[in-house]
Amino acid sequence: MAPYPTYPPHQDHALGTHPGGAVPHPRWWERKGVRVTALATLLALSGVVIAALVREQTGTEGFLVGLGLAVVPVPLLISAFRWLDRVQPGPWRNTVFAFAWGACAAALIAIVANSFATRWIETATADPTSADTLGATVIAPIVEESAKAAAVLLVFLFRRRDFSSVVDGIVIAGVTATGFAFTENILYLGNAFGTDQLAGTGPGLSSVTAATFFVRIVMSPFAHPLFTVLTGIGFGIAAVTAADRGRVRRILLPLAGLLAAMGMHAFWNGSSSLGEYGFFAVYAAFMVPVFGLVTWLAVFVRQRELRTVRQELPAYVAAGWVAPPEPFALGSLKARRLAREFAAHYGGRQAAQSVAEYESYATSLALLRHRGRRGRAGADFVVRERELLKELWERRGYARAALAYGSQIAAPMWLPPAYAGPPPPQGPAYTYNPYKY
């Protein structure tokens, strides 16, 4: 691989078009607008149906109470996953899709399939207790984790450029499971409220609603996200290493993650049958340590991405695409934040947005080059690299001054005291016209 990016001096076709000049026209069902509309319609219909089913089981009042209580952990969980994704933040449309899929489509699949399977087992065995146990420990984990994994699979297949690391898998899986848990919590809390009404229990700490809220919202809001994150880790490892072993690894790694998610989900659901304190024993001895391990893994991978940015971007400094302080600044979360604040102070919201986009594109460029050096980049490596360089070039105005400021404040000893900003334009990159080819 060349020490810095070089491109053919002459090309007869525009970037991204067919060499012969002809632009293939997709069939109507392959058009992006048609697919997006179909997906949005599917999710909206699923949402209407699942809301009707939950309201039917809980009653209108129970549904509203459950909705109000179930929404409490959602902003915290979404913010936590977006915080993990700060180095190379994925687009919000993926976050919205993942949450909507979990809350609507996956929840609908789960409630229908679980009810059908439990009734079938009860009819076959004539033992309601056995049917409930099998439904909770066998059927529910398989159905629910498969339904949630479908969202991760869809992003992995159709938004491949947004799915390039283990952190991406963790975030998409976690947000999907957050949506699923949101709908499930409405059902559980609404039913608990109905039980309290039938028993004449007031809204005190001794009510079933309060106990359900404590267990599901206070103690274990991370349970469903933790299960599905294992599936996301499998997909994330496949995204990073699949090129080494080809299609077999691309299939086996996500499948292994899904099986781990099902197993952990089954163990958690079965904890209630381990005695009076079985739930608390499993929570303290298993769930909390696994949660800590997964959190450590996510932070470790994020720090490794920052280190990759610092190691790969100097090649673009040598070529003149990136200013000297930027590899350090883009490899430091503190310097990034300071750069965005600097841009917002002097250029307003639009400038801050431009700097944030510059940081994201530069991170994608560094990770792309890292995969290319290790032989893991796709066939579109050169095209993708040029696209990212073009995006950086268009946003360099605010970004270079802001990142120079961020690097000086975050590590003032890193630069000489007289350094006052990016160097004067020099080299072929500064005369390159991104629209030329």
C-alpha positions in Angstrom: 0.0 0.0 0.0 1.3 3.5 -0.9 2.5 5.6 2.0 -0.1 8.2 1.1 -3.1 8.2 -1.3 -2.3 8.6 -5.0 -4.8 8.6 -7.8 -4.6 8.2 -11.6 -4.1 11.6 -13.2 -6.8 11.0 -15.9 -10.1 9.3 -15.8 -12.8 9.5 -18.4 -15.8 9.0 -16.1 -17.2 10.7 -13.1 -16.7 9.2 -9.7 -19.2 6.4 -9.0 -20.5 6.1 -12.6 -20.1 3.2 -15.0 -16.9 3.3 -17.0 -18.8 3.2 -20.3 -20.8 6.3 -19.3 -24.1 4.5 -18.9 -25.8 4.8 -15.5 -27.8 1.6 -14.8 -31.4 2.3 -13.8 -32.6 0.2 -10.8 -35.9 -1.5 -11.0 -38.7 0.1 -9.1 -38.5 -2.2 -6.1 -34.7 -1.6 -5.9 -35.1 2.2 -5.5 -34.1 3.6 -2.2 -37.3 5.6 -1.8 -39.4 2.5 -2.3 -37.5 0.5 0.2 -37.6 3.2 2.8 -41.3 3.8 2.4 -42.0 0.0 2.6 -39.9 -0.3 5.7 -41.5 2.7 7.4 -45.0 1.4 6.6 -44.1 -2.0 8.0 -42.8 -0.5 11.2 -45.8 1.8 11.5 -48.3 -1.0 11.0 -46.4 -3.2 13.5 -46.5 -0.3 16.0 -50.3 0.1 15.7 -50.9 -3.6 16.0 -48.6 -4.1 19.0 -50.1 -1.0 20.8 -53.6 -2.5 20.2 -52.6 -5.9 21.6 -50.9 -4.4 24.7 -53.8 -2.1 25.4 -56.2 -5.1 25.1 -54.2 -7.0 27.7 -53.7 -4.1 30.1 -56.7 -1.8 29.5 -56.5 1.8 28.6 -55.6 3.1 32.0 -53.0 0.4 32.5 -51.5 1.0 29.1 -51.1 4.7 29.9 -49.5 4.0 33.3 -47.2 1.4 31.8 -46.2 3.8 29.0 -45.4 6.6 31.4 -43.2 4.4 33.6 -41.6 2.4 30.8 -40.2 5.5 29.1 -38.1 6.4 32.2 -34.9 4.4 31.3 -35.1 4.9 27.5 -33.3 8.3 27.3 -30.6 7.1 29.6 -29.9 3.9 27.7 -30.0 5.7 24.3 -27.6 8.3 25.6 -25.3 5.6 26.9 -25.1 3.9 23.6 -24.6 7.1 21.7 -21.8 8.0 24.1 -20.1 4.7 23.3 -20.4 5.6 19.6 -18.8 9.1 19.9 -15.6 8.2 18.0 -17.4 7.3 14.8 -21.0 8.1 15.4 -23.5 6.3 13.2 -26.3 8.3 11.6 -29.4 8.9 13.6 -31.5 7.2 11.0 -29.9 3.9 12.1 -30.6 4.6 15.7 -34.3 5.4 15.0 -34.7 2.3 12.8 -33.2 0.1 15.5 -35.4 1.4 18.3 -38.5 1.3 16.1 -37.8 -2.3 15.0 -37.3 -3.4 18.6 -40.3 -1.6 19.9 -42.7 -2.5 17.1 -41.7 -5.3 14.8 -39.6 -7.4 17.2 -42.1 -7.0 20.0 -45.0 -7.9 17.7 -43.2 -11.1 16.6 -42.4 -12.0 20.2 -45.9 -11.5 21.6 -47.6 -13.5 18.8 -45.0 -16.3 18.6 -44.6 -16.7 22.4 -48.4 -16.9 23.0 -48.8 -19.4 20.2 -46.0 -21.6 21.3 -47.0 -21.5 25.0 -50.6 -22.5 24.1 -49.4 -25.3 21.9 -47.2 -26.7 24.6 -50.0 -26.4 27.1 -52.4 -28.3 24.8 -49.8 -31.0 24.1 -48.8 -31.6 27.7 -52.0 -30.6 29.5 -49.7 -28.9 32.1 -50.0 -25.1 32.3 -47.1 -24.8 34.8 -44.8 -26.8 32.5 -45.9 -24.7 29.5 -45.2 -21.5 31.3 -41.7 -22.7 32.4 -40.8 -23.9 28.9 -42.2 -20.7 27.3 -40.1 -18.5 29.6 -36.8 -20.4 29.5 -36.8 -21.9 26.0 -39.3 -20.4 23.6 -39.0 -16.7 24.7 -35.2 -16.5 24.4 -35.1 -18.1 21.0 -38.0 -16.0 19.6 -37.1 -12.7 21.2 -33.4 -12.8 20.5 -34.0 -13.8 16.8 -36.5 -11.0 16.3 -34.1 -8.4 17.7 -31.1 -9.9 15.8 -33.0 -9.2 12.6 -32.5 -5.5 13.0 -28.7 -6.0 13.4 -28.7 -8.2 10.3 -30.6 -5.6 8.2 -28.1 -2.8 9.2 -25.2 -5.2 8.6 -26.4 -6.1 5.1 -27.9 -2.8 3.8 -26.0 -0.2 5.8 -22.6 -1.8 5.5 -20.6 1.4 5.5 -22.2 2.4 8.9 -21.3 -1.1 10.3 -17.5 -1.4 10.4 -16.6 -2.2 14.1 -17.5 -4.0 17.2 -18.8 -0.8 18.7 -21.3 -0.4 15.8 -22.6 -3.8 16.5 -23.0 -3.1 20.2 -24.8 0.2 19.6 -27.3 -1.2 17.0 -28.0 -4.3 19.1 -28.3 -2.3 22.3 -30.7 0.3 20.9 -32.8 -2.4 19.3 -33.1 -4.2 22.6 -33.9 -0.9 24.4 -36.9 -0.5 22.1 -38.0 -4.1 22.7 -37.7 -3.7 26.5 -39.7 -0.4 26.3 -42.7 -2.2 24.8 -42.3 -5.2 27.0 -42.2 -3.0 30.1 -45.4 -1.3 29.1 -47.1 -4.7 29.1 -45.6 -5.8 32.5 -46.2 -2.5 34.2 -49.7 -2.2 32.8 -50.6 -5.7 34.0 -49.2 -4.9 37.4 -51.3 -1.8 37.6 -54.4 -3.8 36.7 -53.6 -6.4 39.4 -53.3 -3.6 42.0 -56.7 -2.2 40.9 -58.4 -5.6 41.2 -56.8 -6.1 44.7 -57.6 -2.6 45.8 -54.0 -1.9 46.5 -53.0 1.8 46.6 -50.0 3.3 44.7 -47.6 2.7 47.6 -44.3 0.9 47.8 -46.0 -2.4 48.6 -48.0 -2.5 45.4 -47.3 -4.9 42.5 -46.6 -1.9 40.2 -43.9 -0.5 42.5 -42.3 -4.0 42.8 -42.4 -4.5 39.0 -41.0 -1.0 38.4 -38.1 -1.7 40.9 -37.1 -5.0 39.3 -37.5 -4.0 35.6 -36.7 -0.3 35.5 -34.4 0.3 38.5 -32.5 -3.0 38.9 -32.3 -4.4 35.4 -33.0 -1.9 32.7 -29.9 -3.2 30.9 -31.0 -6.8 30.8 -32.5 -7.0 27.3 -29.7 -4.7 25.8 -27.1 -6.9 27.5 -28.5 -10.1 25.9 -28.7 -8.6 22.4 -25.3 -6.9 22.6 -23.8 -10.4 22.5 -25.4 -10.8 19.1 -24.1 -7.3 18.1 -20.5 -8.3 19.2 -20.7 -11.3 16.9 -21.8 -9.2 13.9 -19.1 -6.5 14.8 -16.3 -9.1 14.9 -17.5 -10.4 11.6 -17.5 -6.9 10.1 -13.9 -6.4 11.2 -12.4 -9.9 10.4 -14.7 -11.5 7.9 -12.4 -10.7 4.9 -9.7 -13.1 6.5 -11.8 -16.2 6.3 -14.6 -15.3 3.9 -18.2 -16.3 4.1 -17.9 -19.0 6.7 -16.7 -16.6 9.4 -19.2 -14.0 8.4 -22.0 -16.6 9.2 -20.5 -18.4 12.2 -19.5 -15.3 14.2 -23.0 -13.7 14.3 -24.6 -17.1 14.9 -22.3 -17.7 17.9 -23.2 -14.3 19.3 -26.9 -15.0 18.8 -26.6 -18.4 20.6 -24.8 -16.7 23.5 -27.6 -14.1 23.7 -30.2 -16.9 23.8 -28.3 -18.8 26.4 -27.9 -15.8 28.7 -31.5 -14.8 28.2 -32.7 -18.3 29.1 -30.5 -18.3 32.2 -31.9 -15.0 33.3 -35.5 -16.0 32.8 -34.9 -19.3 34.6 -33.4 -17.6 37.7 -36.9 -17.2 39.2 -37.1 -21.0 39.5 -33.8 -21.3 41.5 -35.5 -20.5 44.9 -36.5 -17.5 46.8 -33.2 -15.7 46.3 -32.3 -17.2 42.9 -33.1 -14.0 41.0 -30.8 -11.9 43.2 -28.0 -14.5 43.2 -28.0 -14.6 39.4 -28.2 -10.8 39.2 -25.2 -10.3 41.5 -23.0 -13.2 40.5 -23.7 -13.3 36.7 -25.5 -10.3 35.3 -23.6 -7.5 36.9 -20.1 -9.0 36.1 -21.1 -9.7 32.5 -22.5 -6.1 32.2 -19.2 -4.8 33.5 -17.2 -7.0 31.1 -19.2 -5.9 28.1 -18.9 -2.2 29.1 -15.1 -2.6 29.4 -15.0 -4.2 26.0 -16.9 -1.4 24.4 -14.7 1.3 26.0 -11.5 -0.7 25.1 -12.5 -1.0 21.4 -13.3 2.7 21.4 -9.9 3.6 22.7 -8.3 1.3 20.1 -10.2 3.1 17.4 -8.8 6.4 18.7 -5.3 4.9 18.7 -5.8 3.8 15.1 -6.8 7.3 14.1 -3.5 8.7 15.6 -1.5 6.0 13.8 -3.1 6.2 10.3 -3.8 9.9 9.7 -0.1 10.9 9.5 0.0 9.3 6.1 -2.5 12.0 4.9 -0.5 14.7 6.7 2.5 13.7 4.4 0.2 14.0 1.4 -1.1 17.4 2.4 -4.7 16.3 3.0 -4.6 16.7 6.8 -2.9 19.4 8.9 -0.1 18.3 11.3 -2.0 18.7 14.6 -5.1 16.8 13.4 -4.0 13.2 14.0 -3.5 13.9 17.7 -6.7 16.1 17.9 -8.8 13.5 16.1 -7.4 10.7 18.3 -8.5 12.5 21.6 -12.0 12.8 22.7 -11.2 15.9 24.8 -9.6 17.6 21.8 -12.6 16.8 19.6 -15.0 18.2 22.1 -12.9 21.4 22.5 -12.8 21.8 18.7 -16.6 21.6 18.4 -17.0 24.1 21.2 -14.5 26.4 19.6 -16.4 26.2 16.3 -19.7 26.7 18.0 -18.4 29.8 19.8 -17.0 31.5 16.7 -19.1 30.1 13.9 -22.3 29.0 15.4 -24.2 25.8 15.2 -23.5 25.2 11.5 -19.7 25.5 12.1 -19.9 23.0 15.0 -21.9 20.6 12.8 -19.3 20.9 10.1 -16.5 20.2 12.6 -18.4 17.2 14.0 -18.8 15.8 10.4 -15.2 16.4 9.7 -14.2 14.4 12.8 -16.5 11.5 11.8 -15.3 11.4 8.2 -11.6 11.5 9.3 -12.2 8.6 11.7 -13.9 6.6 8.9 -10.9 7.4 6.7 -8.4 6.2 9.3 -10.3 3.0 10.0 -10.7 2.4 6.2 -6.9 2.8 5.7 -6.2 0.5 8.7 -8.4 -2.2 7.2 -6.8 -1.7 3.8 -3.3 -2.1 5.2 -4.3 -5.4 6.8 -6.0 -6.7 3.6 -9.6 -6.4 5.0 -10.9 -3.5 2.9 -13.5 -4.1 0.3 -13.2 -3.8 -3.5 -14.4 -0.2 -3.3 -11.5 0.9 -1.1 -10.1 3.5 -3.6 -13.6 4.9 -4.4 -14.5 5.1 -0.7 -11.2 6.7 0.2 -11.7 9.4 -2.4 -15.2 10.0 -1.2 -14.0 10.5 2.3 -11.2 12.8 1.3 -13.7 14.9 -0.7 -15.9 15.2 2.3 -12.9 16.4 4.4 -11.9 18.9 1.8 -15.3 20.5 1.7 -15.3 20.9 5.5 -11.7 21.9 6.1 -12.5 25.6 6.6 -13.8 25.6 10.2 -12.3 22.2 11.1 -8.6 23.0 10.7 -8.6 26.0 13.0 -10.9 24.3 15.5 -8.8 21.1 15.7 -5.6 23.1 16.0 -7.1 24.9 19.0 -8.4 21.6 20.4 -4.9 20.0 20.1 -3.2 23.0 21.7 -5.6 23.1 24.7 -5.7 19.3 25.2 -1.9 18.8 25.0 -0.2 22.2 24.9 3.3 20.6 25.0 2.6 18.6 21.9 3.0 21.7 19.6 5.7 24.4 19.6 4.6 27.6 21.5 4.6 29.7 18.3 2.2 27.4 16.5 -0.7 29.5 15.4 -2.8 27.2 13.2 -2.5 25.0 10.1 0.5 25.5 7.9 0.1 27.4 4.6 -1.2 25.4 1.7 1.4 23.3 0.0 1.7 20.1 -2.0 -0.6 18.6 -4.7 -3.5 17.9 -2.3 -4.1 21.6 -1.8 -4.6 22.2 -5.5 -6.7 19.1 -6.1 -10.2 19.8 -7.2 -12.6 17.1 -5.8 -15.0 17.7 -8.7 -12.4 17.4 -11.4 -12.7 13.6 -12.1 
